[in-house]
Amino acid sequence: MVWWDVSSALRSLAKLDFCYLTTKGRKSGKRRTIEIWFAAGGKPRTLYLLSGGRDSSDWVKNIRRDPRVTLKLGDERFSGRARILDKGEEDARARRLLAAKYEGWSDGRALSGWARTSLPVAIDLEV
């Protein structure tokens, strides 16, 4: 899939309620898949996730060991690299995007506890 195809696919798939994130188990080495909320926006090939369990979530522990992941959105599969976000504009963007999509958040309102305290993770899709 070439660059513009990924961007077009993401625009149409961004409305889905969830995606499937597959990581490599840090101990077992086996593939582990979870269903998780996501948001797209900002960077054209980046998706954002929030870990309510922060660093204690197994999927976060797995990506800290090996950031290579796969995502399934609808019938489309993408490979990518995960990054833990720490403060800054991209961190804030991830929180706002997920809060807007799943909680109806809008500018001028305070973020919910979930959006404010979860650990934001970016997935940069590879083409």
Protein Blocks (a to p, Z undefined) as FASTA:
>chain_A
ZZklmmmmmmmmmmpmbdcdddddfklopacdddddddeehjfkbccdddfklmmlmklm
mmmmmmcdcddehjbccdddddddeejjklmmmmmmmmmmmnopaehiacdfklmmmccd
dddddZZ
